[in-house]
Amino acid sequence: MISVTRLNGRAFVLNSELIRTVEENPDTIITLISGEHLVVREPAKEIVKRVIEYNRHLRQLCAPA
């Protein structure tokens, strides 16, 4: 899950596994696998960075002891 911010300033948490695409035009638009579109304040690079960090965190939790 990653935190993102709507254009109105309200933060919410998004399941990053549901993201199909992220594009800037000029606003950042996240398209989910359901086809739903979310417009957020964060640039596309930041969304990608947060998804990568979240996935790294998951792999650390599942790493063999």
PDB file as gemmi writes it, atoms N, CA and C in Angstrom:
CRYST1    1.000    1.000    1.000  90.00  90.00  90.00 P 1                      
ATOM      1  N   MET A   1       0.846  -1.176   0.000  1.00  0.00           N  
ATOM      2  CA  MET A   1       0.000   0.000   0.000  1.00  0.00           C  
ATOM      3  C   MET A   1       0.889   1.237   0.000  1.00  0.00           C  
ATOM      4  N   ILE A   2       0.485   2.234  -0.762  1.00  0.00           N  
ATOM      5  CA  ILE A   2       1.239   3.488  -0.819  1.00  0.00           C  
ATOM      6  C   ILE A   2       0.297   4.655  -0.516  1.00  0.00           C  
ATOM      7  N   SER A   3       0.845   5.696   0.071  1.00  0.00           N  
ATOM      8  CA  SER A   3       0.079   6.910   0.340  1.00  0.00           C  
ATOM      9  C   SER A   3       0.201   7.853  -0.841  1.00  0.00           C  
ATOM     10  N   VAL A   4      -0.929   8.419  -1.252  1.00  0.00           N  
ATOM     11  CA  VAL A   4      -0.965   9.411  -2.325  1.00  0.00           C  
ATOM     12  C   VAL A   4      -1.942  10.510  -1.929  1.00  0.00           C  
ATOM     13  N   THR A   5      -1.925  11.611  -2.680  1.00  0.00           N  
ATOM     14  CA  THR A   5      -2.748  12.770  -2.340  1.00  0.00           C  
ATOM     15  C   THR A   5      -3.593  13.190  -3.530  1.00  0.00           C  
ATOM     16  N   ARG A   6      -4.889  13.314  -3.306  1.00  0.00           N  
ATOM     17  CA  ARG A   6      -5.782  13.816  -4.364  1.00  0.00           C  
ATOM     18  C   ARG A   6      -5.479  15.295  -4.616  1.00  0.00           C  
ATOM     19  N   LEU A   7      -5.969  15.829  -5.708  1.00  0.00           N  
ATOM     20  CA  LEU A   7      -5.729  17.234  -6.030  1.00  0.00           C  
ATOM     21  C   LEU A   7      -6.325  18.174  -4.978  1.00  0.00           C  
ATOM     22  N   ASN A   8      -7.370  17.724  -4.281  1.00  0.00           N  
ATOM     23  CA  ASN A   8      -7.987  18.568  -3.254  1.00  0.00           C  
ATOM     24  C   ASN A   8      -7.224  18.540  -1.931  1.00  0.00           C  
ATOM     25  N   GLY A   9      -6.101  17.794  -1.878  1.00  0.00           N  
ATOM     26  CA  GLY A   9      -5.269  17.757  -0.688  1.00  0.00           C  
ATOM     27  C   GLY A   9      -5.554  16.608   0.251  1.00  0.00           C  
ATOM     28  N   ARG A  10      -6.555  15.804  -0.029  1.00  0.00           N  
ATOM     29  CA  ARG A  10      -6.888  14.673   0.837  1.00  0.00           C  
ATOM     30  C   ARG A  10      -6.002  13.481   0.524  1.00  0.00           C  
ATOM     31  N   ALA A  11      -5.337  12.982   1.550  1.00  0.00           N  
ATOM     32  CA  ALA A  11      -4.449  11.830   1.394  1.00  0.00           C  
ATOM     33  C   ALA A  11      -5.266  10.541   1.497  1.00  0.00           C  
ATOM     34  N   PHE A  12      -4.824   9.520   0.779  1.00  0.00           N  
ATOM     35  CA  PHE A  12      -5.429   8.199   0.897  1.00  0.00           C  
ATOM     36  C   PHE A  12      -4.379   7.146   0.602  1.00  0.00           C  
ATOM     37  N   VAL A  13      -4.707   5.911   0.933  1.00  0.00           N  
ATOM     38  CA  VAL A  13      -3.783   4.799   0.742  1.00  0.00           C  
ATOM     39  C   VAL A  13      -4.306   3.943  -0.406  1.00  0.00           C  
ATOM     40  N   LEU A  14      -3.400   3.591  -1.308  1.00  0.00           N  
ATOM     41  CA  LEU A  14      -3.751   2.860  -2.518  1.00  0.00           C  
ATOM     42  C   LEU A  14      -3.028   1.522  -2.541  1.00  0.00           C  
ATOM     43  N   ASN A  15      -3.741   0.473  -2.875  1.00  0.00           N  
ATOM     44  CA  ASN A  15      -3.127  -0.839  -3.051  1.00  0.00           C  
ATOM     45  C   ASN A  15      -2.337  -0.795  -4.358  1.00  0.00           C  
ATOM     46  N   SER A  16      -1.026  -0.769  -4.253  1.00  0.00           N  
ATOM     47  CA  SER A  16      -0.181  -0.597  -5.439  1.00  0.00           C  
ATOM     48  C   SER A  16      -0.262  -1.775  -6.403  1.00  0.00           C  
ATOM     49  N   GLU A  17      -0.749  -2.918  -5.940  1.00  0.00           N  
ATOM     50  CA  GLU A  17      -0.884  -4.078  -6.817  1.00  0.00           C  
ATOM     51  C   GLU A  17      -2.035  -3.909  -7.808  1.00  0.00           C  
ATOM     52  N   LEU A  18      -2.878  -2.909  -7.601  1.00  0.00           N  
ATOM     53  CA  LEU A  18      -4.007  -2.657  -8.488  1.00  0.00           C  
ATOM     54  C   LEU A  18      -3.684  -1.655  -9.588  1.00  0.00           C  
ATOM     55  N   ILE A  19      -2.461  -1.113  -9.602  1.00  0.00           N  
ATOM     56  CA  ILE A  19      -2.087  -0.100 -10.585  1.00  0.00           C  
ATOM     57  C   ILE A  19      -1.774  -0.751 -11.925  1.00  0.00           C  
ATOM     58  N   ARG A  20      -2.421  -0.251 -12.976  1.00  0.00           N  
ATOM     59  CA  ARG A  20      -2.128  -0.691 -14.338  1.00  0.00           C  
ATOM     60  C   ARG A  20      -1.121   0.259 -14.980  1.00  0.00           C  
ATOM     61  N   THR A  21      -1.405   1.576 -14.934  1.00  0.00           N  
ATOM     62  CA  THR A  21      -0.494   2.556 -15.529  1.00  0.00           C  
ATOM     63  C   THR A  21      -0.452   3.818 -14.674  1.00  0.00           C  
ATOM     64  N   VAL A  22       0.655   4.575 -14.840  1.00  0.00           N  
ATOM     65  CA  VAL A  22       0.809   5.891 -14.226  1.00  0.00           C  
ATOM     66  C   VAL A  22       1.315   6.804 -15.324  1.00  0.00           C  
ATOM     67  N   GLU A  23       0.625   7.928 -15.534  1.00  0.00           N  
ATOM     68  CA  GLU A  23       1.054   8.857 -16.580  1.00  0.00           C  
ATOM     69  C   GLU A  23       0.858  10.298 -16.121  1.00  0.00           C  
ATOM     70  N   GLU A  24       1.636  11.191 -16.714  1.00  0.00           N  
ATOM     71  CA  GLU A  24       1.510  12.626 -16.437  1.00  0.00           C  
ATOM     72  C   GLU A  24       1.022  13.313 -17.703  1.00  0.00           C  
ATOM     73  N   ASN A  25      -0.020  14.160 -17.526  1.00  0.00           N  
ATOM     74  CA  ASN A  25      -0.604  14.781 -18.724  1.00  0.00           C  
ATOM     75  C   ASN A  25      -1.321  16.085 -18.407  1.00  0.00           C  
ATOM     76  N   PRO A  26      -0.895  17.122 -17.787  1.00  0.00           N  
ATOM     77  CA  PRO A  26       0.266  17.256 -16.933  1.00  0.00           C  
ATOM     78  C   PRO A  26       0.021  16.704 -15.536  1.00  0.00           C  
ATOM     79  N   ASP A  27      -1.278  16.548 -15.126  1.00  0.00           N  
ATOM     80  CA  ASP A  27      -1.545  15.940 -13.819  1.00  0.00           C  
ATOM     81  C   ASP A  27      -1.169  14.465 -13.870  1.00  0.00           C  
ATOM     82  N   THR A  28      -0.867  13.895 -12.724  1.00  0.00           N  
ATOM     83  CA  THR A  28      -0.544  12.476 -12.658  1.00  0.00           C  
ATOM     84  C   THR A  28      -1.846  11.692 -12.565  1.00  0.00           C  
ATOM     85  N   ILE A  29      -2.027  10.774 -13.509  1.00  0.00           N  
ATOM     86  CA  ILE A  29      -3.231   9.950 -13.566  1.00  0.00           C  
ATOM     87  C   ILE A  29      -2.818   8.498 -13.358  1.00  0.00           C  
ATOM     88  N   ILE A  30      -3.398   7.880 -12.326  1.00  0.00           N  
ATOM     89  CA  ILE A  30      -3.163   6.472 -12.051  1.00  0.00           C  
ATOM     90  C   ILE A  30      -4.380   5.713 -12.560  1.00  0.00           C  
ATOM     91  N   THR A  31      -4.145   4.751 -13.440  1.00  0.00           N  
ATOM     92  CA  THR A  31      -5.220   3.899 -13.925  1.00  0.00           C  
ATOM     93  C   THR A  31      -5.099   2.553 -13.235  1.00  0.00           C  
ATOM     94  N   LEU A  32      -6.197   2.106 -12.646  1.00  0.00           N  
ATOM     95  CA  LEU A  32      -6.213   0.834 -11.944  1.00  0.00           C  
ATOM     96  C   LEU A  32      -6.633  -0.289 -12.888  1.00  0.00           C  
ATOM     97  N   ILE A  33      -6.408  -1.520 -12.479  1.00  0.00           N  
ATOM     98  CA  ILE A  33      -6.768  -2.656 -13.326  1.00  0.00           C  
ATOM     99  C   ILE A  33      -8.275  -2.726 -13.563  1.00  0.00           C  
ATOM    100  N   SER A  34      -9.062  -2.082 -12.706  1.00  0.00           N  
ATOM    101  CA  SER A  34     -10.520  -2.032 -12.868  1.00  0.00           C  
ATOM    102  C   SER A  34     -10.937  -1.018 -13.934  1.00  0.00           C  
ATOM    103  N   GLY A  35      -9.975  -0.174 -14.374  1.00  0.00           N  
ATOM    104  CA  GLY A  35     -10.284   0.881 -15.334  1.00  0.00           C  
ATOM    105  C   GLY A  35     -10.523   2.228 -14.674  1.00  0.00           C  
ATOM    106  N   GLU A  36     -10.628   2.245 -13.353  1.00  0.00           N  
ATOM    107  CA  GLU A  36     -10.837   3.493 -12.624  1.00  0.00           C  
ATOM    108  C   GLU A  36      -9.597   4.371 -12.744  1.00  0.00           C  
ATOM    109  N   HIS A  37      -9.811   5.698 -12.860  1.00  0.00           N  
ATOM    110  CA  HIS A  37      -8.720   6.667 -12.971  1.00  0.00           C  
ATOM    111  C   HIS A  37      -8.676   7.511 -11.701  1.00  0.00           C  
ATOM    112  N   LEU A  38      -7.473   7.691 -11.166  1.00  0.00           N  
ATOM    113  CA  LEU A  38      -7.270   8.535  -9.999  1.00  0.00           C  
ATOM    114  C   LEU A  38      -6.280   9.631 -10.366  1.00  0.00           C  
ATOM    115  N   VAL A  39      -6.623  10.875 -10.070  1.00  0.00           N  
ATOM    116  CA  VAL A  39      -5.729  12.000 -10.323  1.00  0.00           C  
ATOM    117  C   VAL A  39      -5.099  12.386  -8.996  1.00  0.00           C  
ATOM    118  N   VAL A  40      -3.762  12.417  -8.959  1.00  0.00           N  
ATOM    119  CA  VAL A  40      -3.049  12.686  -7.713  1.00  0.00           C  
ATOM    120  C   VAL A  40      -2.027  13.800  -7.895  1.00  0.00           C  
ATOM    121  N   ARG A  41      -1.585  14.361  -6.769  1.00  0.00           N  
ATOM    122  CA  ARG A  41      -0.615  15.464  -6.785  1.00  0.00           C  
ATOM    123  C   ARG A  41       0.811  15.008  -7.071  1.00  0.00           C  
ATOM    124  N   GLU A  42       1.168  13.815  -6.624  1.00  0.00           N  
ATOM    125  CA  GLU A  42       2.544  13.342  -6.739  1.00  0.00           C  
ATOM    126  C   GLU A  42       2.901  13.107  -8.206  1.00  0.00           C  
ATOM    127  N   PRO A  43       4.142  13.446  -8.580  1.00  0.00           N  
ATOM    128  CA  PRO A  43       4.583  13.148  -9.953  1.00  0.00           C  
ATOM    129  C   PRO A  43       4.716  11.635 -10.157  1.00  0.00           C  
ATOM    130  N   ALA A  44       4.675  11.209 -11.401  1.00  0.00           N  
ATOM    131  CA  ALA A  44       4.753   9.789 -11.739  1.00  0.00           C  
ATOM    132  C   ALA A  44       6.010   9.145 -11.162  1.00  0.00           C  
ATOM    133  N   LYS A  45       7.141   9.849 -11.214  1.00  0.00           N  
ATOM    134  CA  LYS A  45       8.391   9.300 -10.666  1.00  0.00           C  
ATOM    135  C   LYS A  45       8.252   8.973  -9.188  1.00  0.00           C  
ATOM    136  N   GLU A  46       7.548   9.801  -8.443  1.00  0.00           N  
ATOM    137  CA  GLU A  46       7.357   9.569  -7.016  1.00  0.00           C  
ATOM    138  C   GLU A  46       6.461   8.352  -6.776  1.00  0.00           C  
ATOM    139  N   ILE A  47       5.435   8.186  -7.588  1.00  0.00           N  
ATOM    140  CA  ILE A  47       4.561   7.015  -7.462  1.00  0.00           C  
ATOM    141  C   ILE A  47       5.370   5.742  -7.697  1.00  0.00           C  
ATOM    142  N   VAL A  48       6.176   5.744  -8.756  1.00  0.00           N  
ATOM    143  CA  VAL A  48       7.009   4.580  -9.057  1.00  0.00           C  
ATOM    144  C   VAL A  48       7.966   4.298  -7.905  1.00  0.00           C  
ATOM    145  N   LYS A  49       8.576   5.344  -7.373  1.00  0.00           N  
ATOM    146  CA  LYS A  49       9.503   5.192  -6.238  1.00  0.00           C  
ATOM    147  C   LYS A  49       8.807   4.560  -5.038  1.00  0.00           C  
ATOM    148  N   ARG A  50       7.601   5.011  -4.735  1.00  0.00           N  
ATOM    149  CA  ARG A  50       6.866   4.477  -3.584  1.00  0.00           C  
ATOM    150  C   ARG A  50       6.474   3.010  -3.797  1.00  0.00           C  
ATOM    151  N   VAL A  51       6.093   2.669  -5.016  1.00  0.00           N  
ATOM    152  CA  VAL A  51       5.741   1.274  -5.312  1.00  0.00           C  
ATOM    153  C   VAL A  51       6.970   0.383  -5.151  1.00  0.00           C  
ATOM    154  N   ILE A  52       8.109   0.832  -5.655  1.00  0.00           N  
ATOM    155  CA  ILE A  52       9.349   0.055  -5.527  1.00  0.00           C  
ATOM    156  C   ILE A  52       9.715  -0.122  -4.055  1.00  0.00           C  
ATOM    157  N   GLU A  53       9.641   0.950  -3.281  1.00  0.00           N  
ATOM    158  CA  GLU A  53       9.953   0.869  -1.850  1.00  0.00           C  
ATOM    159  C   GLU A  53       9.012  -0.086  -1.133  1.00  0.00           C  
ATOM    160  N   TYR A  54       7.731  -0.033  -1.477  1.00  0.00           N  
ATOM    161  CA  TYR A  54       6.751  -0.926  -0.856  1.00  0.00           C  
ATOM    162  C   TYR A  54       7.065  -2.385  -1.191  1.00  0.00           C  
ATOM    163  N   ASN A  55       7.391  -2.661  -2.449  1.00  0.00           N  
ATOM    164  CA  ASN A  55       7.715  -4.030  -2.852  1.00  0.00           C  
ATOM    165  C   ASN A  55       8.994  -4.527  -2.177  1.00  0.00           C  
ATOM    166  N   ARG A  56       9.978  -3.663  -2.020  1.00  0.00           N  
ATOM    167  CA  ARG A  56      11.193  -4.040  -1.292  1.00  0.00           C  
ATOM    168  C   ARG A  56      10.867  -4.389   0.152  1.00  0.00           C  
ATOM    169  N   HIS A  57       9.996  -3.594   0.747  1.00  0.00           N  
ATOM    170  CA  HIS A  57       9.590  -3.843   2.129  1.00  0.00           C  
ATOM    171  C   HIS A  57       8.913  -5.216   2.243  1.00  0.00           C  
ATOM    172  N   LEU A  58       8.049  -5.550   1.298  1.00  0.00           N  
ATOM    173  CA  LEU A  58       7.372  -6.849   1.314  1.00  0.00           C  
ATOM    174  C   LEU A  58       8.376  -7.998   1.195  1.00  0.00           C  
ATOM    175  N   ARG A  59       9.353  -7.838   0.312  1.00  0.00           N  
ATOM    176  CA  ARG A  59      10.357  -8.897   0.141  1.00  0.00           C  
ATOM    177  C   ARG A  59      11.180  -9.086   1.415  1.00  0.00           C  
ATOM    178  N   GLN A  60      11.455  -8.011   2.144  1.00  0.00           N  
ATOM    179  CA  GLN A  60      12.200  -8.130   3.395  1.00  0.00           C  
ATOM    180  C   GLN A  60      11.383  -8.882   4.440  1.00  0.00           C  
ATOM    181  N   LEU A  61      10.077  -8.672   4.433  1.00  0.00           N  
ATOM    182  CA  LEU A  61       9.221  -9.367   5.399  1.00  0.00           C  
ATOM    183  C   LEU A  61       9.156 -10.858   5.112  1.00  0.00           C  
ATOM    184  N   CYS A  62       9.269 -11.225   3.840  1.00  0.00           N  
ATOM    185  CA  CYS A  62       9.148 -12.629   3.425  1.00  0.00           C  
ATOM    186  C   CYS A  62      10.498 -13.331   3.306  1.00  0.00           C  
ATOM    187  N   ALA A  63      11.567 -12.628   3.564  1.00  0.00           N  
ATOM    188  CA  ALA A  63      12.905 -13.216   3.411  1.00  0.00           C  
ATOM    189  C   ALA A  63      13.103 -14.344   4.424  1.00  0.00           C  
ATOM    190  N   PRO A  64      13.778 -15.425   4.008  1.00  0.00           N  
ATOM    191  CA  PRO A  64      14.039 -16.514   4.945  1.00  0.00           C  
ATOM    192  C   PRO A  64      14.936 -16.041   6.096  1.00  0.00           C  
ATOM    193  N   ALA A  65      14.703 -16.577   7.253  1.00  0.00           N  
ATOM    194  CA  ALA A  65      15.455 -16.152   8.440  1.00  0.00           C  
ATOM    195  C   ALA A  65      16.838 -16.747   8.490  1.00  0.00           C  
TER     196      ALA A  65                                                      
END                                                                             
